[in-house]
Amino acid sequence: MTATWRESDVLRQPGAVPRRPRSLGRVIKMFIAVSNVHTCDNKPMRLPDYAPRPAHLKWLLDSDPAIRWQVLRDLTDAAPDAIAAERSRVATAGWGAQLLALQSPRGNWGGPKWDLITLYSLTVLKDLGLDPASKPARRMIDRVDKHLVFKPLNNRPYLHGETEPCINGRILSIGAYFKEPNDALANQLLGEQLEDGGWNCEAPKSRRSSFHTTICVLEGLLDYERAGRRSPAVKKARKRAENYLLEHRMFRSLRTGEVIDKRWLRFSFPPFWHYDVLRGLDYLRNAAIQPDSRVDDAIKIVIERRHQNGRWPLNLLHPEDIQVEMETSVGSASRWNTLRALRVLRWYNSATW
């Protein structure tokens, strides 16, 4: 397990004289400053061990089944049977069961803006890890498939998507995860990829990609591939979009090097359609992308967001609604952000040197 932070955790210049112990914040600043000097061009910087301590794991596991099963899988290397047993409880206990219970017999969630609330609810159920083979999941997605349509689009079935790639990326993901991969929708998204490698809901008016839209489509294409639809065209599209994020170092302007949007440095869950640095890094981890120095700046942001108690806070809540409260106290320790940050740092540290 991780030892207490020591000054020796930081790279020193030759001949450095040992000094009194420093605070975690000062050590992190020293580490980041030195890593900027010693990081090579192609390899990620070296990090101290960020494996969670027993107290961190105990806190994470004292939570909802959706958190627990992902902690077992991503942070403890538990046995597959134990992971599956805990995952099965998402459908019957906690946030997953609450959200499933709010679905109407007609398949939707919410009121007048049911289409968006339904999209958010389905995406969160997927993020919670609801087992698509479970009876509650099958009943839930069958209601969606049977009843929901986009009336303004000549009653197009909901799982066939609509017109905006940011929405269609998530519908592609939901369909591939819970029902079946939609080839027509995937091909539509491939045809809408912009020259710089990403996507934008404002295209063709805008020819510059949006980080928000791009991450939604990337997640959808990844789930589409995992549902058995691997192809050179999809692989190429994902690679181009991943490089779009990486060339921007996950949040910087290519022209100036400045932060494009400071809100991306603040982490929330659920993210809904919003991009942030942690969501982008967690996608790369999930897609098994080998980290390199282009993610160093983003990893530093993750480190800086960590509190001295080893937990990450909830930095903000987005205005969208899923009718179930999970983490609502901004500024307080967030299990979702802590889980995702720790597994991102584990992924980063596992890079081959």
C-alpha contacts under 8 A as a table, 3 or more apart, distances in Angstrom:
res1	aa1	res2	aa2	distance
1	M	51	A	6.25
1	M	52	P	6.88
1	M	53	R	5.65
1	M	54	P	7.72
2	T	49	D	6.02
2	T	50	Y	6.46
2	T	51	A	5.92
2	T	52	P	6.86
2	T	53	R	6.21
5	W	9	D	6.68
5	W	24	L	6.64
5	W	27	V	7.76
6	R	9	D	5.41
6	R	10	V	7.81
6	R	21	P	6.60
6	R	22	R	7.55
6	R	27	V	7.87
7	E	10	V	5.77
7	E	19	R	7.93
7	E	21	P	6.27
7	E	22	R	6.81
7	E	27	V	6.71
8	S	11	L	7.16
8	S	12	R	7.71
9	D	48	P	6.31
10	V	27	V	7.21
10	V	30	M	7.02
10	V	31	F	5.28
10	V	34	V	7.86
10	V	48	P	7.95
11	L	31	F	6.93
11	L	34	V	6.63
11	L	35	S	7.83
12	R	16	A	6.33
13	Q	16	A	5.67
22	R	26	R	6.12
22	R	27	V	6.20
23	S	26	R	5.29
23	S	27	V	6.22
24	L	27	V	5.08
24	L	28	I	6.13
24	L	308	Q	6.42
25	G	28	I	5.21
25	G	29	K	6.33
25	G	308	Q	7.62
26	R	29	K	5.09
26	R	30	M	6.19
27	V	30	M	5.05
27	V	31	F	6.03
28	I	31	F	4.99
28	I	32	I	6.10
28	I	303	I	7.64
28	I	304	E	7.33
29	K	32	I	5.19
29	K	33	A	6.13
30	M	33	A	5.17
30	M	34	V	6.16
31	F	34	V	5.31
31	F	35	S	5.95
32	I	35	S	5.07
32	I	36	N	6.25
32	I	300	K	6.99
33	A	36	N	5.37
33	A	37	V	7.04
34	V	37	V	5.29
34	V	38	H	6.38
35	S	38	H	5.06
35	S	39	T	5.51
35	S	45	M	6.30
35	S	46	R	7.56
36	N	39	T	5.77
38	H	45	M	7.73
39	T	43	K	7.26
39	T	44	P	6.84
39	T	45	M	5.10
39	T	46	R	7.84
39	T	293	S	7.52
40	C	43	K	5.80
40	C	44	P	7.39
40	C	45	M	7.44
40	C	293	S	7.44
41	D	293	S	6.23
42	N	292	D	5.95
42	N	293	S	5.67
43	K	291	P	7.83
43	K	292	D	4.90
43	K	293	S	5.22
43	K	353	W	7.12
44	P	291	P	6.57
44	P	292	D	4.52
44	P	293	S	4.16
44	P	294	R	7.59
44	P	295	V	7.42
44	P	296	D	6.22
44	P	348	Y	7.87
44	P	351	A	7.72
45	M	293	S	6.70
45	M	296	D	6.59
46	R	349	N	7.50
47	L	50	Y	7.80
47	L	349	N	6.77
49	D	349	N	7.79
50	Y	342	L	7.12
50	Y	345	L	6.73
50	Y	346	R	7.12
51	A	75	L	7.96
51	A	342	L	7.19
51	A	346	R	7.05
52	P	55	A	7.90
52	P	56	H	5.67
52	P	57	L	6.40
52	P	75	L	7.87
52	P	310	G	7.86
52	P	342	L	7.22
53	R	56	H	5.22
53	R	57	L	6.45
54	P	57	L	5.13
54	P	58	K	6.05
55	A	58	K	5.06
55	A	59	W	6.19
56	H	59	W	5.17
56	H	60	L	6.20
56	H	310	G	7.18
56	H	311	R	7.50
57	L	60	L	5.03
57	L	61	L	5.96
57	L	71	V	7.81
58	K	61	L	5.16
58	K	62	D	6.11
59	W	62	D	5.17
59	W	63	S	7.46
60	L	63	S	6.09
60	L	67	I	7.05
60	L	68	R	6.86
60	L	71	V	7.23
60	L	335	R	6.01
60	L	339	L	7.44
61	L	64	D	7.82
61	L	67	I	7.07
61	L	68	R	5.01
61	L	71	V	7.12
62	D	68	R	7.65
63	S	67	I	6.38
63	S	68	R	6.48
64	D	67	I	5.42
64	D	68	R	6.26
64	D	93	A	7.93
64	D	94	G	5.72
64	D	95	W	7.05
65	P	68	R	4.85
65	P	69	W	6.01
65	P	86	E	6.14
65	P	87	R	6.54
65	P	89	R	6.03
65	P	90	V	5.50
65	P	93	A	7.20
65	P	94	G	6.73
66	A	69	W	5.86
66	A	70	Q	6.67
66	A	87	R	6.76
66	A	90	V	5.69
66	A	94	G	7.95
66	A	95	W	7.61
66	A	96	G	7.42
66	A	128	L	5.03
66	A	129	G	6.46
66	A	130	L	7.94
67	I	70	Q	5.47
67	I	71	V	6.17
67	I	128	L	7.56
67	I	335	R	7.47
67	I	336	W	7.12
67	I	339	L	7.72
68	R	71	V	5.11
68	R	72	L	6.22
68	R	86	E	6.97
68	R	87	R	7.98
69	W	72	L	5.08
69	W	73	R	6.23
69	W	83	I	5.40
69	W	84	A	7.50
69	W	86	E	5.24
69	W	87	R	5.24
70	Q	73	R	4.98
70	Q	74	D	5.76
70	Q	75	L	7.81
70	Q	83	I	7.78
71	V	74	D	5.27
71	V	75	L	5.20
71	V	76	T	6.62
71	V	339	L	6.73
72	L	75	L	5.90
72	L	76	T	5.07
72	L	77	D	6.15
72	L	78	A	5.33
72	L	82	A	7.94
72	L	83	I	6.03
73	R	76	T	6.31
73	R	77	D	5.52
73	R	78	A	6.11
73	R	80	P	7.97
73	R	83	I	6.23
74	D	77	D	6.48
74	D	343	R	6.12
75	L	342	L	7.63
75	L	343	R	6.48
78	A	82	A	6.59
78	A	83	I	6.60
79	A	82	A	5.38
79	A	83	I	6.43
80	P	83	I	5.07
80	P	84	A	6.08
81	D	84	A	5.13
81	D	85	A	6.07
82	A	85	A	5.16
82	A	86	E	6.31
83	I	86	E	5.35
83	I	87	R	6.08
84	A	87	R	4.96
84	A	88	S	6.11
85	A	88	S	5.30
85	A	89	R	7.04
86	E	89	R	5.51
86	E	90	V	7.53
87	R	90	V	5.65
87	R	129	G	6.99
87	R	130	L	7.13
87	R	131	D	7.07
88	S	91	A	6.30
88	S	92	T	7.68
88	S	130	L	7.47
88	S	131	D	6.60
88	S	134	S	7.67
89	R	92	T	5.18
89	R	93	A	5.68
90	V	93	A	5.67
90	V	94	G	6.71
90	V	95	W	7.33
90	V	96	G	5.08
90	V	97	A	6.45
90	V	128	L	7.32
90	V	129	G	7.27
90	V	130	L	5.70
90	V	131	D	7.80
91	A	96	G	5.47
91	A	97	A	5.01
91	A	100	L	7.61
91	A	130	L	6.14
91	A	131	D	7.57
91	A	134	S	7.59
91	A	136	P	6.36
91	A	137	A	7.41
92	T	96	G	7.13
92	T	97	A	4.91
93	A	96	G	6.57
93	A	97	A	5.07
93	A	98	Q	7.46
94	G	97	A	5.60
94	G	98	Q	6.24
95	W	98	Q	5.04
95	W	99	L	6.09
95	W	324	V	7.04
95	W	326	M	7.12
96	G	99	L	5.26
96	G	100	L	6.17
96	G	125	L	6.31
96	G	128	L	6.86
96	G	130	L	6.98
97	A	100	L	5.13
97	A	101	A	6.14
98	Q	101	A	5.20
98	Q	102	L	6.59
98	Q	324	V	7.03
99	L	102	L	5.26
99	L	103	Q	7.02
99	L	121	S	7.20
99	L	125	L	7.62
99	L	322	I	7.92
99	L	323	Q	7.56
99	L	324	V	6.43
100	L	103	Q	5.61
100	L	136	P	7.66
100	L	140	M	7.22
102	L	109	W	6.57
102	L	323	Q	7.99
103	Q	106	R	7.91
103	Q	107	G	5.97
103	Q	108	N	5.60
103	Q	109	W	5.09
103	Q	140	M	7.65
104	S	107	G	5.29
104	S	108	N	5.50
104	S	109	W	6.26
105	P	108	N	7.63
105	P	143	R	7.04
106	R	143	R	6.31
106	R	144	V	7.45
106	R	147	H	5.84
106	R	148	L	7.36
107	G	140	M	6.99
107	G	141	I	7.80
107	G	143	R	4.54
107	G	144	V	4.62
107	G	146	K	7.99
107	G	147	H	6.25
107	G	148	L	6.55
108	N	114	W	6.30
108	N	115	D	7.47
108	N	118	T	5.55
108	N	144	V	6.87
108	N	148	L	7.21
109	W	114	W	5.69
109	W	115	D	7.91
109	W	117	I	5.94
109	W	118	T	4.88
109	W	121	S	7.25
110	G	113	K	6.71
110	G	114	W	4.76
110	G	117	I	5.78
110	G	118	T	6.94
110	G	323	Q	7.82
111	G	114	W	5.12
113	K	116	L	5.90
113	K	117	I	6.48
114	W	117	I	5.11
114	W	118	T	5.65
115	D	118	T	5.20
115	D	119	L	6.21
116	L	119	L	4.93
116	L	120	Y	6.16
117	I	120	Y	5.06
117	I	121	S	6.02
117	I	320	E	7.92
117	I	321	D	6.59
117	I	322	I	6.08
118	T	121	S	5.04
118	T	122	L	6.08
119	L	122	L	5.30
119	L	123	T	6.14
119	L	170	R	7.70
119	L	171	I	7.43
120	Y	123	T	5.16
120	Y	124	V	6.15
120	Y	272	F	6.27
120	Y	321	D	7.55
120	Y	322	I	6.24
121	S	124	V	5.19
121	S	125	L	6.20
121	S	322	I	5.48
122	L	125	L	5.10
122	L	126	K	6.34
122	L	174	I	6.80
123	T	126	K	5.13
123	T	127	D	6.22
123	T	170	R	7.00
123	T	174	I	6.59
123	T	272	F	7.82
124	V	127	D	4.83
124	V	128	L	6.00
124	V	270	P	6.97
125	L	128	L	5.05
125	L	129	G	6.48
125	L	130	L	5.80
126	K	129	G	5.12
126	K	130	L	5.82
126	K	174	I	7.10
126	K	177	Y	7.48
127	D	130	L	7.67
130	L	134	S	7.91
130	L	137	A	7.00
131	D	134	S	5.49
131	D	137	A	6.79
132	P	137	A	5.33
132	P	138	R	6.56
132	P	177	Y	6.77
132	P	178	F	5.00
132	P	179	K	7.80
133	A	137	A	6.66
133	A	138	R	6.53
133	A	178	F	7.92
134	S	137	A	5.30
134	S	138	R	6.24
135	K	138	R	5.05
135	K	139	R	6.10
136	P	139	R	5.16
136	P	140	M	6.05
137	A	140	M	5.00
137	A	141	I	6.18
137	A	178	F	7.33
138	R	141	I	5.43
138	R	142	D	6.00
138	R	178	F	7.51
139	R	142	D	5.23
139	R	143	R	6.35
140	M	143	R	5.42
140	M	144	V	6.66
141	I	144	V	4.98
141	I	145	D	6.09
141	I	178	F	6.56
141	I	179	K	6.90
142	D	145	D	5.01
142	D	146	K	5.90
143	R	146	K	5.20
143	R	147	H	5.93
143	R	148	L	7.72
144	V	147	H	5.61
144	V	148	L	5.35
144	V	158	Y	7.25
144	V	159	L	7.80
145	D	148	L	6.30
145	D	157	P	7.09
145	D	158	Y	6.88
145	D	159	L	6.57
148	L	157	P	6.21
148	L	158	Y	5.37
149	V	155	N	5.04
149	V	156	R	5.26
149	V	157	P	4.33
149	V	158	Y	4.64
150	F	153	L	5.46
150	F	154	N	7.01
150	F	155	N	4.94
150	F	156	R	5.18
150	F	157	P	6.41
150	F	158	Y	6.07
150	F	162	E	7.35
151	K	154	N	5.49
151	K	155	N	4.26
151	K	156	R	6.83
152	P	155	N	6.73
153	L	156	R	5.58
153	L	162	E	7.40
156	R	160	H	6.75
156	R	161	G	7.67
156	R	162	E	7.75
157	P	160	H	5.38
157	P	161	G	7.30
158	Y	161	G	5.72
158	Y	162	E	7.71
159	L	171	I	6.08
159	L	172	L	7.42
159	L	174	I	7.95
159	L	175	G	6.07
160	H	171	I	7.62
160	H	172	L	7.97
160	H	182	N	7.05
160	H	184	A	7.94
160	H	185	L	6.41
161	G	167	I	7.48
161	G	168	N	5.24
161	G	171	I	6.08
161	G	172	L	7.46
161	G	185	L	6.71
162	E	167	I	7.39
162	E	168	N	6.35
163	T	167	I	7.85
163	T	168	N	7.19
164	E	167	I	5.53
164	E	168	N	6.08
164	E	201	C	5.31
165	P	168	N	4.72
165	P	169	G	5.69
165	P	189	L	6.46
165	P	192	E	7.80
165	P	199	W	7.08
165	P	200	N	6.99
165	P	201	C	5.75
165	P	213	T	6.66
165	P	217	V	6.75
166	C	169	G	5.43
166	C	170	R	6.89
166	C	199	W	7.98
166	C	200	N	7.37
166	C	201	C	6.18
166	C	212	H	7.37
166	C	213	T	4.47
166	C	214	T	7.29
166	C	216	C	5.55
166	C	217	V	6.29
166	C	273	W	7.26
167	I	170	R	5.43
167	I	171	I	6.29
167	I	216	C	7.57
168	N	171	I	4.86
168	N	172	L	5.87
168	N	185	L	7.34
168	N	189	L	7.69
168	N	217	V	7.36
169	G	172	L	5.16
169	G	173	S	6.30
169	G	189	L	7.56
169	G	216	C	5.23
169	G	217	V	4.00
169	G	218	L	7.22
169	G	219	E	7.05
169	G	220	G	4.71
169	G	221	L	7.21
170	R	173	S	4.90
170	R	174	I	6.09
170	R	216	C	5.93
170	R	217	V	6.79
170	R	219	E	7.34
170	R	220	G	5.53
171	I	174	I	4.98
171	I	175	G	5.99
171	I	220	G	7.39
172	L	175	G	5.29
172	L	176	A	6.06
172	L	181	P	7.05
172	L	182	N	6.57
172	L	185	L	6.72
172	L	186	A	6.91
172	L	220	G	5.24
172	L	221	L	7.28
172	L	223	D	7.81
172	L	224	Y	6.84
173	S	176	A	5.25
173	S	177	Y	6.02
173	S	219	E	6.69
173	S	220	G	4.01
173	S	221	L	6.96
173	S	222	L	7.75
173	S	223	D	5.31
173	S	224	Y	6.32
174	I	177	Y	5.20
174	I	178	F	5.87
174	I	179	K	7.58
174	I	220	G	7.75
175	G	178	F	5.42
175	G	179	K	4.95
175	G	180	E	5.45
175	G	181	P	5.91
175	G	182	N	6.96
176	A	179	K	5.72
176	A	180	E	4.65
176	A	181	P	4.12
176	A	182	N	6.95
176	A	223	D	6.02
176	A	224	Y	5.31
176	A	227	A	5.78
177	Y	180	E	6.97
177	Y	181	P	7.78
177	Y	223	D	6.41
177	Y	224	Y	7.73
177	Y	227	A	6.95
180	E	227	A	7.30
181	P	224	Y	5.71
181	P	227	A	6.30
181	P	228	G	7.96
181	P	229	R	7.33
182	N	185	L	5.49
182	N	186	A	6.32
182	N	224	Y	7.84
183	D	186	A	5.10
183	D	187	N	6.12
184	A	187	N	5.15
184	A	188	Q	6.15
185	L	188	Q	4.99
185	L	189	L	6.37
186	A	189	L	5.19
186	A	190	L	6.27
186	A	221	L	7.19
186	A	224	Y	7.77
187	N	190	L	4.99
187	N	191	G	6.22
188	Q	191	G	5.23
188	Q	192	E	6.51
189	L	192	E	5.07
189	L	193	Q	6.61
189	L	217	V	7.65
190	L	193	Q	5.57
190	L	233	A	7.94
190	L	234	V	7.34
190	L	237	A	6.77
192	E	199	W	6.85
193	Q	197	G	6.31
193	Q	198	G	5.74
193	Q	199	W	5.28
193	Q	237	A	7.63
194	L	197	G	5.47
194	L	198	G	5.57
194	L	199	W	5.74
194	L	200	N	7.83
194	L	207	R	6.57
194	L	208	R	7.31
194	L	209	S	6.68
195	E	198	G	7.51
195	E	207	R	7.66
196	D	208	R	7.04
196	D	209	S	6.82
196	D	244	Y	6.82
197	G	209	S	7.36
197	G	237	A	7.51
197	G	240	R	4.94
197	G	241	A	4.69
197	G	243	N	7.50
197	G	244	Y	5.62
198	G	209	S	4.94
198	G	210	S	6.87
198	G	211	F	7.61
198	G	213	T	7.81
198	G	214	T	5.18
198	G	240	R	7.41
198	G	241	A	4.98
198	G	244	Y	6.49
199	W	203	A	7.82
199	W	208	R	7.88
199	W	209	S	4.88
199	W	210	S	6.00
199	W	211	F	7.89
199	W	213	T	5.70
199	W	214	T	4.97
199	W	217	V	7.54
200	N	203	A	5.48
200	N	206	S	7.29
200	N	207	R	7.72
200	N	208	R	7.09
200	N	209	S	4.96
200	N	210	S	4.94
200	N	213	T	5.45
200	N	214	T	6.95
201	C	210	S	7.80
201	C	213	T	6.55
202	E	205	K	5.83
202	E	206	S	5.49
203	A	206	S	4.68
203	A	207	R	6.01
204	P	207	R	6.10
206	S	209	S	7.74
209	S	213	T	7.70
209	S	214	T	7.10
210	S	213	T	5.32
210	S	214	T	5.93
211	F	214	T	5.02
211	F	215	I	6.10
211	F	245	L	7.61
211	F	275	Y	6.16
212	H	215	I	5.66
212	H	216	C	6.57
212	H	273	W	6.18
212	H	274	H	5.37
212	H	275	Y	4.71
213	T	216	C	5.24
213	T	217	V	6.33
213	T	273	W	7.42
214	T	217	V	5.23
214	T	218	L	6.04
214	T	241	A	7.01
215	I	218	L	5.02
215	I	219	E	6.16
215	I	275	Y	6.78
215	I	280	G	6.91
216	C	219	E	5.41
216	C	220	G	6.37
216	C	273	W	6.79
217	V	220	G	4.97
217	V	221	L	6.14
218	L	221	L	5.19
218	L	222	L	6.16
218	L	238	R	6.29
218	L	241	A	7.19
218	L	242	E	7.89
219	E	222	L	5.17
219	E	223	D	6.38
219	E	283	Y	7.03
220	G	223	D	5.28
220	G	224	Y	6.11
221	L	224	Y	4.85
221	L	225	E	6.16
221	L	234	V	7.10
221	L	238	R	7.17
222	L	225	E	5.21
222	L	226	R	6.27
222	L	238	R	7.87
222	L	287	A	7.10
223	D	226	R	4.97
223	D	227	A	6.18
224	Y	227	A	5.18
224	Y	228	G	7.04
224	Y	229	R	5.96
224	Y	230	R	7.81
225	E	228	G	5.43
225	E	229	R	4.52
225	E	230	R	4.71
225	E	231	S	7.83
225	E	234	V	7.71
226	R	229	R	6.83
226	R	230	R	7.41
230	R	234	V	6.77
230	R	235	K	7.17
231	S	234	V	5.41
231	S	235	K	6.16
232	P	235	K	5.09
232	P	236	K	5.97
233	A	236	K	5.18
233	A	237	A	6.20
234	V	237	A	5.08
234	V	238	R	6.15
235	K	238	R	5.25
235	K	239	K	6.12
236	K	239	K	5.09
236	K	240	R	6.22
237	A	240	R	5.23
237	A	241	A	6.30
238	R	241	A	5.13
238	R	242	E	6.00
239	K	242	E	5.09
239	K	243	N	6.11
240	R	243	N	5.16
240	R	244	Y	6.25
241	A	244	Y	4.88
241	A	245	L	6.61
242	E	245	L	5.28
242	E	246	L	6.20
242	E	284	L	7.97
243	N	246	L	4.82
243	N	247	E	5.69
244	Y	247	E	5.38
244	Y	248	H	6.52
245	L	248	H	5.30
245	L	249	R	6.34
245	L	250	M	4.94
245	L	251	F	7.57
245	L	280	G	7.98
246	L	249	R	4.70
246	L	250	M	5.49
246	L	294	R	5.75
246	L	295	V	6.77
247	E	250	M	7.40
247	E	254	L	7.54
247	E	294	R	6.97
248	H	251	F	5.81
248	H	252	R	4.97
248	H	253	S	6.09
248	H	254	L	5.86
249	R	252	R	5.85
249	R	294	R	5.10
249	R	295	V	5.64
249	R	296	D	7.76
249	R	297	D	6.72
249	R	298	A	6.93
250	M	277	V	6.34
250	M	280	G	6.92
250	M	281	L	7.93
250	M	294	R	7.89
250	M	295	V	6.73
250	M	298	A	6.35
251	F	259	V	5.87
251	F	260	I	5.98
251	F	261	D	7.41
251	F	264	W	7.14
251	F	277	V	6.82
251	F	298	A	7.49
252	R	256	T	7.94
252	R	257	G	5.26
252	R	258	E	5.34
252	R	259	V	4.63
252	R	260	I	5.38
253	S	256	T	5.49
253	S	257	G	4.72
253	S	258	E	5.45
253	S	259	V	6.33
253	S	260	I	5.64
254	L	257	G	5.63
259	V	262	K	6.26
261	D	264	W	5.74
261	D	265	L	7.86
262	K	265	L	5.49
262	K	266	R	7.48
263	R	266	R	5.43
263	R	276	D	7.24
264	W	267	F	7.33
264	W	275	Y	6.36
264	W	276	D	3.98
264	W	277	V	5.65
265	L	276	D	6.19
265	L	277	V	5.90
265	L	278	L	7.99
265	L	301	I	6.84
266	R	276	D	6.86
266	R	277	V	7.79
266	R	315	N	5.32
266	R	316	L	6.78
267	F	276	D	6.50
267	F	277	V	7.56
267	F	278	L	6.48
267	F	314	L	6.31
267	F	315	N	5.32
267	F	316	L	6.61
267	F	337	N	6.90
268	S	271	P	5.80
268	S	314	L	5.74
268	S	315	N	6.03
268	S	316	L	5.51
268	S	317	L	5.88
268	S	318	H	7.51
268	S	337	N	7.03
269	F	272	F	7.92
269	F	314	L	7.73
269	F	317	L	7.17
269	F	327	E	7.60
269	F	336	W	6.66
269	F	337	N	7.21
270	P	318	H	7.92
271	P	274	H	5.35
271	P	275	Y	7.07
271	P	279	R	7.68
271	P	318	H	7.20
272	F	318	H	7.81
272	F	320	E	7.24
275	Y	279	R	6.46
275	Y	280	G	7.04
276	D	279	R	5.36
276	D	280	G	6.29
277	V	280	G	5.12
277	V	281	L	6.18
277	V	298	A	6.27
277	V	301	I	7.95
277	V	302	V	7.99
278	L	281	L	5.13
278	L	282	D	5.96
278	L	298	A	7.96
278	L	302	V	7.06
278	L	340	R	7.46
278	L	341	A	6.95
279	R	282	D	5.09
279	R	283	Y	6.23
280	G	283	Y	5.21
280	G	284	L	6.54
281	L	284	L	5.09
281	L	285	R	6.26
281	L	295	V	7.92
281	L	298	A	7.74
281	L	344	V	6.56
282	D	285	R	5.00
282	D	286	N	6.06
282	D	340	R	6.77
282	D	343	R	7.94
282	D	344	V	5.89
283	Y	286	N	5.01
283	Y	287	A	6.04
284	L	287	A	5.07
284	L	288	A	6.15
284	L	289	I	5.25
285	R	288	A	5.06
285	R	289	I	6.11
285	R	344	V	6.32
285	R	347	W	6.10
286	N	289	I	7.78
290	Q	351	A	6.62
291	P	294	R	7.71
291	P	295	V	6.66
291	P	348	Y	6.06
291	P	351	A	6.39
292	D	295	V	6.14
292	D	296	D	7.39
293	S	296	D	5.12
294	R	297	D	7.21
295	V	298	A	5.27
295	V	299	I	6.17
296	D	299	I	5.07
296	D	300	K	6.24
297	D	300	K	5.14
297	D	301	I	6.52
298	A	301	I	5.10
298	A	302	V	6.52
299	I	302	V	5.04
299	I	303	I	6.32
299	I	345	L	7.49
300	K	303	I	5.01
300	K	304	E	6.12
301	I	304	E	5.07
301	I	305	R	6.27
302	V	305	R	5.27
302	V	306	R	6.80
302	V	341	A	6.69
303	I	306	R	5.48
304	E	307	H	8.00
305	R	312	W	6.32
305	R	313	P	7.53
306	R	310	G	6.25
306	R	311	R	5.84
306	R	312	W	4.76
306	R	313	P	7.35
307	H	310	G	5.59
307	H	311	R	5.55
307	H	312	W	5.89
307	H	313	P	7.35
308	Q	311	R	7.35
311	R	333	A	6.00
311	R	334	S	7.26
311	R	335	R	7.85
311	R	338	T	5.59
312	W	333	A	5.61
312	W	334	S	5.88
312	W	335	R	7.60
312	W	337	N	5.79
312	W	338	T	4.86
312	W	341	A	7.60
313	P	330	V	7.42
313	P	331	G	5.45
313	P	332	S	5.14
313	P	333	A	4.09
313	P	334	S	4.89
313	P	337	N	6.82
313	P	338	T	7.54
314	L	317	L	7.69
314	L	327	E	7.72
314	L	329	S	7.17
314	L	330	V	5.14
314	L	331	G	5.36
314	L	332	S	5.93
314	L	333	A	6.17
314	L	334	S	5.12
314	L	337	N	6.75
315	N	330	V	5.70
315	N	331	G	5.70
316	L	330	V	5.59
316	L	331	G	7.67
317	L	328	T	7.19
317	L	330	V	7.00
321	D	324	V	7.93
322	I	325	E	7.91
325	E	328	T	6.63
327	E	334	S	6.91
329	S	332	S	5.70
333	A	338	T	7.86
334	S	337	N	5.30
334	S	338	T	6.00
335	R	338	T	5.00
335	R	339	L	5.89
336	W	339	L	5.24
336	W	340	R	6.16
337	N	340	R	5.18
337	N	341	A	5.86
338	T	341	A	5.14
338	T	342	L	5.99
339	L	342	L	5.36
339	L	343	R	6.26
340	R	343	R	5.29
340	R	344	V	6.09
341	A	344	V	5.09
341	A	345	L	6.18
342	L	345	L	5.14
342	L	346	R	6.10
343	R	346	R	4.90
343	R	347	W	6.10
344	V	347	W	5.06
344	V	348	Y	6.16
345	L	348	Y	4.92
345	L	349	N	6.02
346	R	349	N	5.13
346	R	350	S	6.15
347	W	350	S	5.21
347	W	351	A	7.05
348	Y	351	A	5.75
